[in-house]
């Protein structure tokens, strides 16, 4: 197919484009900086510089390129400064998940494109009661943390808009696998602690596995939601020390819940102590997808061995800092 990939130069998009091309698809990839154009050409895609929040420009790009499918993978989290205000960090991404989704869906409808796949999120979103691992039929958290409500609402908006259109929503786990993953520096600097008992469950996904599942989703007909996560949802107290060790960093600190709430906010406390994980059973069954990295336990070591090697001999910061209060 001729596939229009919004966010093609991002962390996932740059892994997705080569897999799409390997599967025989022609790819038009959007980007928002001139430097990314050469990357997309090197990967084999036709680059299109585009702001997804500009409806006229999106309409023009889609109509001119005549795609048979659209993949919405656009976020704005590169170089994000993580802090206490979760919604502030995700403000631009929330716009892309609401207004950006609307512009792409409107252009798709006008162009006659009915195959539409969009990026959403699985970890931390499901209701915080009952068992530790949830599937797509389980309810979402009806009372998200106050400093993350806008972000949760934006993800719900995307989920509903895309499935109402007849498209597919992929609720990915927490991404890892790149040398600039957002958690690398906080973990190195011991800014990401185990909070309370560390019982909050996280579902992970390697970027290459996320891309592979996305290629398979493109072949699936009809509206659907899939959790694209690995086989091993786990509490923070288990995965965080392994993550630190994979980076060659010191073990994570431990914060009491009251202190973490004061310094990092409610969202961090929920994620660290009470969040539920996600099951990939539906995606593996219906998409025929099998993750190459079924568990973060080996995936972290594989992903970060080069990062750890490059970091050997450097002094490790981490004697004094904690969560930012910005």
matplotlib code that plots the C-alpha trace (Angstrom):
import matplotlib.pyplot as plt

x = [0.0, 0.9, 1.1, 1.1, 3.0, 2.5, 5.5, 7.7, 11.0, 10.2, 11.4, 8.8, 8.4, 12.0, 11.8, 8.5, 9.4, 12.0, 9.7, 6.9, 9.2, 10.5, 6.9, 6.5, 4.7, 5.5, 5.9, 5.3, 6.7, 5.9, 8.4, 8.6, 12.3, 14.4, 17.1, 14.6, 14.1, 17.4, 16.8, 13.5, 15.1, 17.9, 15.2, 13.5, 10.5, 9.3, 9.6, 6.9, 7.4, 4.1, 2.5, -0.4, -2.2, -2.6, -5.7, -5.3, -1.7, -2.7, -5.6, -3.3, -0.6, -3.0, -4.9, -1.7, 0.0, -3.1, -2.3, -4.3, -3.6, -2.6, -0.6, -0.8, 2.4, 3.0, 3.9, 6.0, 8.1, 11.6, 13.8, 10.9, 11.8, 10.0, 8.6, 5.8, 3.2, 2.5, -0.1, 2.5, 5.0, 2.3, 0.6, 1.7, 1.2, -2.3, -3.0, -1.6, -3.9, -7.0, -6.8, -4.1, -6.2, -9.2, -7.2, -5.9, -9.3, -11.0, -8.3, -8.6, -12.3, -12.1, -9.4, -11.3, -8.8, -10.5, -7.5, -6.3, -4.0, -3.1, -0.8, -2.2, -1.0, -1.6, 0.4, -1.1, -4.5, -6.6, -8.9, -6.9, -8.9, -9.0, -6.2, -2.8, -3.1, -5.9, -7.2, -8.8, -12.3, -11.5, -12.5, -10.1, -9.3, -12.3, -10.3, -6.9, -4.5, -5.3, -2.0, -2.6, -6.3, -5.8, -3.5, -5.8, -8.7, -6.7, -5.9, -9.6, -10.5, -8.1, -9.3, -12.9, -12.4, -10.3, -12.5, -15.6, -14.0, -13.5, -9.7, -7.4, -5.9, -2.7, -2.2, 1.6, 3.5, 6.3, 8.8, 12.5, 15.3, 16.8, 20.0, 18.0, 15.1, 13.5, 14.2, 17.9, 19.2, 16.7, 17.7, 21.4, 21.1, 18.9, 16.1, 13.6, 13.0, 11.0, 8.0, 6.5, 6.4, 7.0, 3.9, 2.7, 2.7, 4.3, 3.9, 6.9, 7.5, 10.7, 10.5, 11.2, 8.4, 6.0, 6.8, 6.3, 2.9, 2.0, 2.9, 0.6, -2.2, -2.2, -3.4, -6.3, -9.8, -12.4, -12.3, -10.3, -8.1, -5.0, -2.6, 0.9, 3.0, 5.5, 4.6, 5.9, 4.1, 5.9, 6.0, 8.5, 10.4, 11.3, 12.1, 13.7, 16.8, 17.2, 17.0, 19.6, 21.9, 21.6, 22.8, 25.6, 24.0, 23.7, 20.6, 17.5, 16.6, 13.5, 11.0, 8.1, 4.8, 4.2, 7.5, 7.0, 3.6, 5.0, 7.9, 6.7, 2.9, 0.0, 0.6, 4.1, 2.7, -0.1, 2.4, 4.8, 2.4, -1.0, -1.1, -2.2, -0.4, -1.8, -2.2, -1.1, -3.2, -5.6, -2.8, -0.9, -4.1, -5.7, -2.7, -0.5, 2.2, 4.9, 7.3, 11.0, 11.7, 9.0, 10.4, 12.2, 14.3, 16.5, 15.4, 17.0, 20.4, 20.2, 19.0, 21.4, 24.6, 26.1, 24.9, 26.5, 29.7, 29.9, 29.3, 32.0, 34.7, 32.4, 31.5, 27.9, 25.9, 23.2, 24.3, 21.8, 18.9, 15.4, 12.2, 12.1, 9.3, 8.9]
y = [0.0, 3.7, 4.6, 8.1, 8.1, 11.1, 11.5, 9.3, 10.8, 10.2, 7.4, 4.9, 6.3, 5.9, 2.2, 1.8, 3.3, 0.6, -2.2, -0.9, -0.7, -4.2, -5.4, -3.9, -0.6, 2.8, 5.4, 9.1, 10.4, 13.6, 15.6, 19.0, 20.0, 20.3, 18.0, 15.1, 15.1, 13.6, 10.9, 9.9, 9.8, 7.6, 5.3, 5.1, 7.3, 10.4, 13.3, 15.9, 18.7, 19.2, 20.7, 18.4, 21.2, 23.1, 21.6, 23.1, 21.9, 18.4, 18.3, 19.3, 16.8, 13.9, 14.7, 15.3, 12.1, 9.8, 7.3, 4.1, 4.1, 6.6, 5.9, 8.6, 8.2, 11.9, 13.0, 15.9, 14.3, 14.5, 16.4, 16.8, 18.1, 15.8, 17.4, 17.6, 18.9, 15.9, 17.8, 20.5, 18.0, 16.5, 19.7, 19.6, 15.9, 16.3, 18.7, 16.2, 13.5, 15.7, 18.5, 16.6, 13.4, 15.5, 17.0, 13.6, 11.9, 14.8, 14.6, 10.8, 10.9, 13.5, 11.4, 8.2, 6.6, 4.2, 2.4, 4.4, 3.3, 5.6, 5.6, 5.5, 4.3, 1.3, 1.7, 3.5, 4.0, 1.1, 1.1, 0.7, -2.1, -5.9, -7.8, -6.3, -6.9, -5.6, -6.2, -3.9, -4.6, -3.5, 0.0, 2.9, 4.7, 7.0, 9.2, 9.9, 12.0, 15.7, 16.7, 14.2, 14.6, 16.5, 13.9, 11.1, 12.9, 13.4, 9.7, 8.8, 11.4, 9.7, 6.2, 7.1, 9.3, 6.7, 3.7, 5.7, 6.3, 2.6, 2.7, 0.9, 2.2, 0.7, 1.2, 0.8, 0.1, 2.3, 2.5, 1.5, 0.6, 3.9, 5.6, 8.7, 7.1, 9.6, 7.6, 7.0, 10.3, 10.4, 6.8, 7.5, 10.5, 8.6, 11.0, 8.2, 6.5, 3.5, 5.1, 3.4, -0.3, 0.1, -1.9, 0.1, -2.1, -1.0, -2.6, -2.2, -2.5, -2.4, 0.1, -2.6, -4.8, -1.8, -1.2, -4.8, -4.9, -1.7, -3.1, -6.1, -3.8, -2.2, -5.4, -5.8, -4.7, -3.0, -0.9, -2.3, -1.4, -3.4, -3.4, -3.6, -4.5, -7.3, -10.5, -9.3, -6.5, -5.9, -3.6, -0.7, -2.4, -5.2, -3.4, -0.2, -1.8, -3.9, -0.8, 1.0, -2.0, -2.2, 1.4, 0.7, 3.2, 3.1, 1.4, 3.7, 5.6, 4.9, 7.7, 7.4, 8.1, 11.4, 12.8, 11.7, 13.3, 16.5, 16.6, 14.8, 15.0, 12.6, 11.1, 9.9, 8.3, 6.5, 5.2, 4.1, 2.4, 1.6, 1.5, -1.6, -3.3, -4.5, -7.8, -8.4, -11.5, -9.9, -8.4, -11.7, -13.6, -11.4, -9.7, -12.8, -10.8, -12.2, -9.8, -10.3, -9.1, -10.9, -9.4, -6.2, -8.5, -9.3, -6.5, -3.8, -5.4, -5.8, -2.3, -0.5, -2.5, 0.1, 3.0, 1.3, 0.7, 4.3, 5.5, 3.4, 5.5, 8.6, 9.9, 9.1, 12.0, 11.2, 12.3, 14.9, 15.3, 14.0, 14.7, 18.2, 20.4, 22.4]
z = [0.0, -0.2, 3.4, 4.9, 8.2, 10.5, 12.8, 10.7, 12.0, 15.7, 18.0, 16.7, 13.2, 12.4, 13.3, 11.6, 8.1, 7.3, 8.4, 6.2, 3.2, 3.9, 3.9, 0.4, 1.2, -0.3, 2.5, 2.7, 6.0, 7.7, 9.8, 11.3, 11.0, 7.9, 9.4, 9.5, 5.8, 5.0, 7.7, 6.0, 2.5, 3.9, 5.4, 2.0, 2.6, 0.7, 3.3, 3.7, 6.2, 7.9, 11.0, 11.9, 13.7, 10.4, 8.9, 5.4, 5.1, 6.3, 3.8, 0.9, 1.9, 2.1, -1.1, -3.1, -2.0, -2.4, 0.3, 0.9, 4.6, 7.3, 10.4, 13.1, 15.2, 16.0, 19.5, 20.9, 23.6, 22.2, 24.6, 27.0, 30.4, 32.8, 35.9, 38.5, 36.0, 33.8, 31.7, 31.0, 29.7, 27.4, 26.3, 22.7, 22.4, 23.8, 20.9, 18.4, 19.9, 19.7, 17.1, 15.1, 15.0, 13.8, 11.0, 9.8, 10.0, 8.1, 5.4, 5.3, 4.9, 2.0, 0.3, 0.6, 3.0, 5.3, 6.7, 9.7, 12.6, 15.5, 18.5, 22.0, 25.3, 27.6, 30.8, 33.8, 32.1, 33.3, 36.4, 39.6, 41.1, 40.7, 39.2, 38.2, 34.4, 32.3, 28.7, 26.2, 27.5, 31.1, 32.0, 32.1, 35.3, 36.0, 38.4, 36.9, 38.9, 38.9, 37.2, 34.4, 33.6, 30.4, 29.1, 30.0, 28.3, 25.2, 24.9, 25.4, 22.7, 20.2, 21.1, 20.5, 17.4, 15.6, 16.4, 15.5, 12.1, 11.8, 12.5, 14.8, 18.0, 19.3, 23.0, 23.2, 26.4, 27.6, 24.8, 25.2, 22.8, 21.7, 22.9, 23.8, 25.7, 28.1, 31.2, 30.6, 32.2, 35.1, 36.0, 35.6, 37.9, 40.4, 39.8, 39.2, 42.6, 43.8, 45.6, 48.6, 48.0, 44.3, 43.4, 40.4, 37.3, 34.1, 30.7, 28.4, 24.6, 22.6, 19.7, 17.1, 18.5, 18.5, 14.8, 13.9, 15.5, 13.7, 10.3, 11.1, 12.2, 8.8, 7.3, 9.8, 8.8, 11.0, 14.2, 17.1, 20.1, 20.9, 23.8, 22.2, 25.1, 26.0, 27.9, 31.2, 33.0, 36.3, 39.3, 39.5, 42.3, 39.9, 36.6, 37.8, 39.4, 36.3, 34.1, 36.3, 36.1, 32.3, 32.2, 34.6, 37.0, 40.8, 42.3, 42.4, 45.5, 47.6, 48.4, 50.9, 49.3, 51.1, 49.9, 46.3, 46.2, 47.5, 45.1, 42.0, 42.2, 42.2, 38.8, 39.8, 42.9, 41.1, 38.5, 41.1, 43.6, 42.2, 38.3, 36.5, 33.6, 30.2, 28.5, 24.9, 24.4, 21.9, 19.8, 19.6, 18.8, 16.2, 14.6, 14.6, 16.4, 18.6, 20.3, 19.5, 23.1, 25.2, 28.4, 29.4, 31.7, 28.7, 26.5, 28.6, 28.6, 24.8, 24.2, 26.5, 26.2, 23.8, 26.0, 29.1, 27.2, 26.0, 29.5, 31.2, 32.8, 33.1, 36.6, 37.5, 38.8, 41.3, 44.7, 45.2, 42.7, 42.7, 40.7, 39.2, 40.6, 37.4]

ax = plt.figure().add_subplot(projection="3d")
ax.plot(x, y, z, "-o")
ax.set_aspect("equal")
plt.show()
